[in-house]
Amino acid sequence: MFETLRDDVRTALAKDPAASSAAAVVLTYPGLHAVWLYRLAHALWANDHEFAARLVSHLSRLLTGVEIHPGAEVGDRLFIDHGMATVIGETSVVGDDVLLYHGVTLGGKSMRREKRHPTLEDGVTIGANATLIGPVTIGENATVGAGAVVVDDVPPETTVVGNPARPIDDDTSEPQSPAVADGSGSEAD
């Protein structure tokens, strides 16, 4: 357990250039506090103490502004930067080494008791105020841009932006006019 807590602090120090010390992280990072309280709530949930788990989860939301349902599955080294207004729904699955910014919603699409929230594979980054709805899967090391609305799966190693979210082109070259791009002439023609 203590090694997990140390890993969480190391992760915050590594992923946040504003983190000045381990003491500052431990004492002043609400995203970290939310993850720690989630772990307590999840342990209670897994041992059929659902009411106590919901109370801990509610207290966490009150103290941190982050809501992680105790039934969600969260991997190691989750870092929630800033945290406020982040929501992780009951059937969400969050892999290892995931980075979430503030305002992220992993929301459900169905009212039935089924898998209805997103799955984030290892190494995923989700930008501020992104909304992921339904049982979508975000592939390993994928990135969802700030404010994106994701309703479809995202392949591994892909960056998506917009509403609805679409992959961005990795070509960083200067845009060309159609005439230059197809070889039929110059821009001056």
C-alpha distance (Angstrom), angle and dihedral (degrees) to the residues before:
residue distance angle dihedral
M1 . . .
F2 3.81 . .
E3 3.79 90.7 .
T4 3.81 88.9 55.2
L5 3.82 90.3 51.5
R6 3.81 90.5 49.4
D7 3.82 90.0 48.9
D8 3.81 89.7 53.5
V9 3.80 91.8 52.2
R10 3.82 92.3 46.1
T11 3.80 89.3 49.9
A12 3.81 92.2 53.0
L13 3.80 90.5 48.6
A14 3.81 90.7 49.9
K15 3.82 97.9 44.4
D16 3.79 100.4 40.2
P17 3.80 116.6 60.4
A18 3.82 88.6 -167.2
A19 3.82 91.6 61.8
S20 3.79 104.2 110.8
S21 3.80 101.8 -178.4
A22 3.79 144.2 -8.3
A23 3.81 89.2 -106.8
A24 3.81 91.6 55.0
V25 3.81 90.8 49.2
V26 3.80 93.5 48.9
L27 3.79 93.9 47.1
T28 3.81 104.4 35.6
Y29 3.81 111.6 27.9
P30 3.82 110.6 99.2
G31 3.81 92.7 -174.3
L32 3.79 89.0 59.1
H33 3.81 91.7 46.5
A34 3.81 89.4 50.7
V35 3.81 91.5 53.2
W36 3.81 91.4 48.9
L37 3.80 92.7 48.7
Y38 3.81 89.5 45.7
R39 3.81 89.4 56.2
L40 3.80 90.4 54.0
A41 3.82 91.7 46.2
H42 3.81 91.8 46.6
A43 3.82 91.6 51.9
L44 3.79 89.4 52.2
W45 3.83 90.7 46.7
A46 3.81 91.9 49.9
N47 3.82 89.9 51.8
D48 3.83 93.8 52.8
H49 3.81 95.8 -102.3
E50 3.79 92.7 124.4
F51 3.82 97.1 154.4
A52 3.82 92.4 51.9
A53 3.81 89.2 45.4
R54 3.81 91.2 53.5
L55 3.82 90.5 48.7
V56 3.82 91.5 53.0
S57 3.81 89.8 46.0
H58 3.80 90.8 50.3
L59 3.80 91.5 49.0
S60 3.80 89.3 50.1
R61 3.79 91.4 52.8
L62 3.80 90.6 48.7
L63 3.82 93.0 49.9
T64 3.81 100.5 38.2
G65 3.81 109.6 21.0
V66 3.81 87.9 -124.1
E67 3.80 121.1 116.1
I68 3.80 117.1 -159.8
H69 3.78 114.2 169.7
P70 3.82 109.8 -129.6
G71 3.81 89.6 -129.8
A72 3.81 93.5 60.3
E73 3.81 118.2 104.0
V74 3.80 112.9 -126.6
G75 3.80 124.6 -177.2
D76 3.78 130.8 -148.1
R77 3.80 125.9 -61.2
L78 3.81 98.2 15.4
F79 3.82 107.3 170.9
I80 3.79 119.6 -163.4
D81 3.80 107.3 -168.4
H82 3.82 114.0 -151.9
G83 3.79 88.2 -16.3
M84 3.79 103.9 -163.0
A85 3.82 113.5 144.7
T86 3.82 94.4 5.8
V87 3.82 113.0 148.1
I88 3.82 126.4 -169.2
G89 3.81 112.0 -174.5
E90 3.78 129.5 -138.2
T91 3.81 100.5 -95.6
S92 3.80 95.8 37.9
V93 3.78 117.7 127.2
V94 3.81 116.6 -156.2
G95 3.80 118.5 -171.4
D96 3.78 130.1 -148.5
D97 3.82 124.0 -65.2
V98 3.81 94.9 16.4
L99 3.82 120.7 160.0
L100 3.81 120.3 -154.0
Y101 3.79 124.9 -177.7
H102 3.80 126.0 -153.8
G103 3.75 122.3 -64.1
V104 3.81 95.9 23.7
T105 3.80 114.9 152.0
L106 3.80 122.9 -161.1
G107 3.79 94.1 -172.0
G108 3.76 137.1 178.9
K109 3.76 127.7 -115.3
S110 3.80 101.3 -166.4
M111 3.79 134.5 57.1
R112 3.83 91.1 -149.8
R113 3.81 122.8 99.2
E114 3.79 95.7 -104.2
K115 3.80 139.4 100.5
R116 3.79 98.6 -56.7
H117 3.83 106.3 148.6
P118 3.82 133.0 72.1
T119 3.79 128.8 -83.1
L120 3.80 117.0 -141.0
E121 3.77 113.6 -163.3
D122 3.82 123.6 -148.5
G123 3.80 119.2 -57.0
V124 3.81 97.2 14.9
T125 3.82 120.6 153.7
I126 3.81 120.3 -157.0
G127 3.82 118.0 -166.5
A128 3.79 127.2 -135.2
N129 3.80 117.1 -66.4
A130 3.80 94.3 3.1
T131 3.80 115.1 153.2
L132 3.80 121.5 -150.9
I133 3.79 114.4 -172.8
G134 3.78 129.8 -167.0
P135 3.80 133.5 -3.4
V136 3.81 94.4 -38.1
T137 3.80 121.5 148.3
I138 3.79 121.4 -135.9
G139 3.80 106.7 -156.0
E140 3.77 127.0 -127.1
N141 3.83 114.9 -67.0
A142 3.81 92.4 0.7
T143 3.81 121.7 145.9
V144 3.79 127.8 -143.2
G145 3.80 112.7 -159.4
A146 3.78 125.7 -127.7
G147 3.79 113.4 -77.2
A148 3.80 93.9 9.0
V149 3.80 120.0 148.1
V150 3.79 110.4 -144.6
V151 3.80 119.8 -163.8
D152 3.84 99.1 150.3
D153 3.80 134.0 56.1
V154 3.80 117.4 -84.0
P155 3.83 117.0 -143.1
P156 3.82 120.0 -127.0
E157 3.83 117.2 -83.4
T158 3.83 91.6 17.0
T159 3.81 129.7 128.3
V160 3.80 117.6 -147.5
V161 3.81 129.5 -171.8
G162 3.79 138.6 172.9
N163 3.79 139.7 34.5
P164 2.91 107.9 -42.3
A165 3.79 92.0 22.0
R166 3.81 115.7 -116.1
P167 3.81 131.0 177.9
I168 3.78 116.1 -95.2
D169 3.78 121.5 -130.8
D170 3.80 112.1 -104.1
D171 3.83 91.0 -149.8
T172 3.79 105.5 108.6
S173 3.81 96.4 -177.4
E174 3.80 120.6 122.2
P175 3.80 114.5 -84.0
Q176 3.78 114.8 -106.0
S177 3.75 131.8 -152.4
P178 3.82 114.1 -104.0
A179 3.82 92.0 -107.7
V180 3.80 93.3 55.6
A181 3.77 93.5 40.2
D182 3.80 94.0 55.7
G183 3.81 94.5 40.0
S184 3.82 95.6 -118.4
G185 3.77 96.8 121.1
S186 3.77 147.0 -43.1
E187 3.76 129.9 -70.4
A188 3.82 89.2 -104.4
D189 3.84 93.4 58.8
